[in-house]
Structure formats: structure tokens, C-alpha cells
Amino acid sequence: MKKILGKILAFIFLSTTLFAGVKAFVNQDTIYSGDTVQFTISASGKNPKFPNLNKIAGYGVLGVSTSNSVNIINGNYSSTVAKTYSFAPKRSMYIPSYPVIVDGKKYKTDEIKISVVKPTASKQGDKFSISMKMDKNSVYVGEPVKVDVVFKYKLDAVADKIMLTPLKISDFWIKSSKKPVKSTQGDMVVQTYHYLVFPQKQGDFTINPVVANIGVFSRRNSGGNFFRDPFFDAFDQTLEWKKIISNKLYLHVKPLPNNLEVYGKYNIKATVDKRETRANKPVNLTIKINGVGNIDDIKKFPLDIADVVVYSDEPKIKSGLNSGNYGGVFTQKVALIADKDFTIPALKFSYFDKDLKKVVTKETKPIKIKVTGGNRQEITPKIDMQTPTVQASSPTQKAQTSTFSGYLYVLFGFILGALCVIGYNQFSKREVVKKEIPIIKKIDKTKNDKELFDLLLPYQKSDDYIEDILLKLEENIYGKGKNKISKKELIQYFLDNQE
């Protein structure tokens, strides 16, 4: 312990002597275009005045930071202030000499050369190499392309840190494997990163190189650390980076006909939980599409059926790789509510078939749903209003005809009155049913918890279920609650209790 404390005291003493005055240094003097250089000026003494830099050799300063350290030896204070300027030169240049004033004395920093080099593609035999390859170079929009990024390094290669940039391509949807596949080839360790890329638009594309940054610790060029102790190595080391790049790839993307977006091979199926239901009770429809291809691009099916309330969930897609092919299952659930018979129409789904190389349209069969206990459309009987034939008649006949006409008018009035009574009763029943439907529609149209809360408030004392829903909504609105309220369950509640 005494030995280590002695080293620390010696280090502090030397730091006040060896680093006295003004020094300038950079984190790296050889960089690649686009990399950032950290240019630091340190000054030991009282009231140091640093240059106010907005540009360095014509390149804008991206950021400035300041650090301070204070040393106390035998009651004497000494301070060191360091100011760091960040900039990103695009070509080789010199950082000019800058004046710094410390303790009233003027100092000048040394010029520092910065070399900007172009990264070169790695090649066979290098200690580190990176490359890209793909399984095809001409595809359709939405057709998956397999891209492999292969990083290799020799068993005796030294690297303290390795960073690979991820694959990025504009106008492509990218899926990547979670971990690289490791293997060996002779004296090389191989890490392969698997990607599936899906082009979203037609055209000729260049897939830019991926970059591997190899970091190796090296001691700063400050006279060396004479202690040769790991404790001081941590203060005396910097991470120097070497950058290697892969090759480029080129891909031609052809458009799909009829403005289609989905490519692959699929099947579609529509099923219901029942084909007969009571009025205003839901029928649950399930739409399923399964297959291989860019299944994530399948859009939600819109359903619009006359006189039917439609409540559709957002589609759920389970996808992934299976035997090297990307695909999965698309599922959309829909609740349908009506008070009379209706038919779910055929659902059509079109895609570009990967094997047939043409547009394929598949559709489900229409599904008829019988609804009992609801309103029936009354069929009004047609009355044949034929014109009577005019014949000559005697006064007696005229009297008989007049009497008969009177009876006929009475009978016609009776029938008309009966029809009015029946129509009124039917209309009243229909009104009773329709009074229950608006709350269902209003629940479906609410956009947030506050609207739903205001809508349900009049039903507060109906039963414990509504009370509980209102309490949860109140927590969401006025507290920090994150309660999820199912509109589907609420609609079902009002349907079950409408009578």
C-alpha cells in the first residue's frame, strides 16, 4: 500500500513539473475522411487565456469542452486547464500554432500535422478483412435478397475493440439475424452476419460498403510511463482506431405490375365463429393469410357492409425465418353486429407469385349470416286498382251500386286503419331496438379516454362493471394510470344488457 501511495505522490509531483507550461496534442493524427479530431491545448499556471476558435484551418469547430485539475503539494496550489476543440477535416492539413497566455506570459503551440487517408477495401491475407455478398442482383419490389456481411481476423491478430457498422440501405426494409454465425477457415476466425433486405421501390441501387473499426490501445507520446504499472497505464493509454471497409454491391429492382406491394406465395382464409346469431349479437370473423415473402407489407382489410356495425382489430403479424425463407401469418379479427340477415362478401387478396412470376388473386367465399329476433322488412301487398267497366243500369241497380260502394268505402277504411296500427307497432319496436344501438356506435367512435369517460358517466350506477371502468379511466385521465380499456368488451356488455 505504501509503495502505491509513493507512486501516486511521485506522479502528482511529476505532473506539476513535466506538464508545466503549455502543450497541444490530438487524439489521433491519421484519420479517415469524416472522422472527428479532438485538438487539446493544456496550460498549467494562473489565469490561462485560450484562443477563441470558431474554425481550425478552415473547418468549423463542432464543439468545445473544458476540464480542470488542481494539485496541492506542501500547501502550494497549481492548476492545469485543458480546452478541447472538435472538428472534422476532409483532407490532410496542419493545425496552426496558436497563442496562449499563462501567468502573463505568452506561449505558442506547435503546429500539428493531420493526415486524412482513404479507407481501402480489405483483401485476402490481411489480419482483418470484411466483405459483402448477396444471393442475386436482380429482383422485384418486395422480393427478399439475402445479404451476408463476412468479417474475418487471424488468430494472432490483436484488437482491444471491434465495431462493425450495421447495414443501411435507403428505400429498403431490412431484417437482421440477432447474432453472427461463427466459424473458422484455417488460421482465420469468421463471423458472418445474415441480413434479408426487401426493396420498397424500383430502380438501380448501390449498397455502400460496411465499415469495421479496429481499436488498439497505445500509450500517449508523452515521454512514456516510467512506472510500468497497470495502475498508471490506465491514465497513459489511448485507443487508436484502424478502419477497414468492404466491397460495394449493386442491385437492380424491377417494378411489380398493377402497383402491387406484396411478393411471395400465400393462402387466404376467412372463418366465423357462428353462422346464425340473435339480433345485435356479434359474429366474430377471422381473416388469415399465411405464406412466404414480405408478409409485413400486407395492409388491413377494410369491411363496409350495409346496416352492419363493423369493429375491426389491428392486424397481428407473426413473421420470421423458416428454413431460409422469410414469412409468417397475418391475422385480422373483425366483430360484426346487425339486426337482420346479412352476407360477408368475398375478400380478395392479390400478390405477385414468386414461382409463377405473375399476379395471382385469391379470394374467400361469401358467408351468409342468419339473424333471428330482429326486424323484418314488411312486404306491402300490391292492390290492383283496375278501372271499373261503365254499364247502363236501372235506378234500382244504381241504388244497389251506391249501397255497395258505401260498404266498400267502410271496408277500405277499416283495412287502412288496421294497417296503420300494425305499422305503428312495428315502427315502435324498431325504435326500441335503435335506441340501444347508438351507445355501441358512440363507444366505437371515441378517440381517447376522456371521451369514453364522459360517454359512460350517465351509466355510473348501472352496475359494478361500469363503476370499475370509470375508475380506471379516471386514473388514466387525472393520474398516471395506464389501464387498457377494451371497447370490444364494452360493446358486448351493452349488447348483453340491452333488454
C-alpha positions, 0 to 999 in steps of 0.5 A, a space after each residue: 500500500 505504501 509503495 502505491 501511495 509513493 507512486 501516486 505522490 511521485 506522479 502528482 509531483 511529476 505532473 506539476 513539473 513535466 506538464 508545466 507550461 503549455 502543450 497541444 496534442 490530438 487524439 489521433 493524427 491519421 484519420 479517415 475522411 469524416 472522422 472527428 479530431 479532438 485538438 487539446 491545448 493544456 496550460 498549467 499556471 494562473 489565469 490561462 487565456 485560450 484562443 477563441 476558435 470558431 474554425 481550425 484551418 478552415 473547418 468549423 469547430 463542432 464543439 468545445 469542452 473544458 476540464 480542470 485539475 488542481 494539485 496541492 503539494 506542501 500547501 502550494 496550489 497549481 492548476 492545469 486547464 485543458 480546452 478541447 476543440 472538435 472538428 472534422 477535416 476532409 483532407 490532410 492539413 496542419 493545425 496552426 500554432 496558436 497563442 496562449 497566455 499563462 501567468 502573463 506570459 505568452 506561449 505558442 503551440 506547435 503546429 500539428 500535422 493531420 493526415 486524412 487517408 482513404 479507407 481501402 477495401 480489405 483483401 485476402 491475407 490481411 489480419 482483418 478483412 470484411 466483405 459483402 455478398 448477396 444471393 442475386 442482383 436482380 429482383 422485384 419490389 418486395 422480393 427478399 435478397 439475402 445479404 451476408 456481411 463476412 468479417 474475418 481476423 487471424 488468430 494472432 491478430 490483436 484488437 482491444 475493440 471491434 465495431 462493425 457498422 450495421 447495414 443501411 440501405 435507403 428505400 429498403 426494409 431490412 431484417 437482421 439475424 440477432 447474432 453472427 454465425 461463427 466459424 473458422 477457415 484455417 488460421 482465420 476466425 469468421 463471423 458472418 452476419 445474415 441480413 434479408 433486405 426487401 426493396 420498397 421501390 424500383 430502380 438501380 441501387 448501390 449498397 455502400 460498403 460496411 465499415 469495421 473499426 479496429 481499436 488498439 490501445 497505445 500509450 500517449 507520446 508523452 515521454 512514456 510511463 516510467 512506472 510500468 504499472 497497470 495502475 498508471 497505464 490506465 491514465 497513459 493509454 489511448 485507443 487508436 482506431 484502424 478502419 477497414 471497409 468492404 466491397 460495394 454491391 449493386 442491385 437492380 429492382 424491377 417494378 411489380 405490375 398493377 402497383 402491387 406491394 406484396 411478393 411471395 406465395 400465400 393462402 387466404 382464409 376467412 372463418 366465423 365463429 357462428 353462422 346464425 346469431 340473435 339480433 345485435 349479437 356479434 359474429 366474430 370473423 377471422 381473416 388469415 393469410 399465411 405464406 412466404 415473402 414480405 408478409 409485413 407489407 400486407 395492409 388491413 382489410 377494410 369491411 363496409 357492409 350495409 346496416 352492419 356495425 363493423 369493429 375491426 382489430 389491428 392486424 397481428 403479424 407473426 413473421 420470421 425465418 423458416 428454413 431460409 425463407 422469410 414469412 409468417 401469418 397475418 391475422 385480422 379479427 373483425 366483430 360484426 353486429 346487425 339486426 337482420 340477415 346479412 352476407 360477408 362478401 368475398 375478400 380478395 387478396 392479390 400478390 405477385 407469385 414468386 414461382 409463377 412470376 405473375 399476379 395471382 388473386 385469391 379470394 374467400 367465399 361469401 358467408 351468409 349470416 342468419 339473424 333471428 329476433 330482429 326486424 323484418 322488412 314488411 312486404 306491402 301487398 300490391 292492390 290492383 286498382 283496375 278501372 271499373 267497366 261503365 254499364 247502363 243500369 236501372 235506378 234500382 241497380 244504381 241504388 244497389 251500386 251506391 249501397 255497395 260502394 258505401 260498404 266498400 268505402 267502410 271496408 277500405 277504411 277499416 283495412 287502412 286503419 288496421 294497417 296503420 296500427 300494425 305499422 305503428 307497432 312495428 315502427 315502435 319496436 324498431 325504435 326500441 331496438 335503435 335506441 340501444 344501438 347508438 351507445 355501441 356506435 358512440 363507444 366505437 367512435 371515441 378517440 381517447 379516454 376522456 371521451 369514453 369517460 364522459 360517454 359512460 358517466 350517465 351509466 355510473 350506477 348501472 352496475 359494478 362493471 361500469 363503476 370499475 371502468 370509470 375508475 380506471 379511466 379516471 386514473 388514466 385521465 387525472 393520474 398516471 394510470 395506464 389501464 387498457 380499456 377494451 371497447 370490444 368488451 364494452 360493446 358486448 356488455 351493452 349488447 348483453 344488457 340491452 333488454 
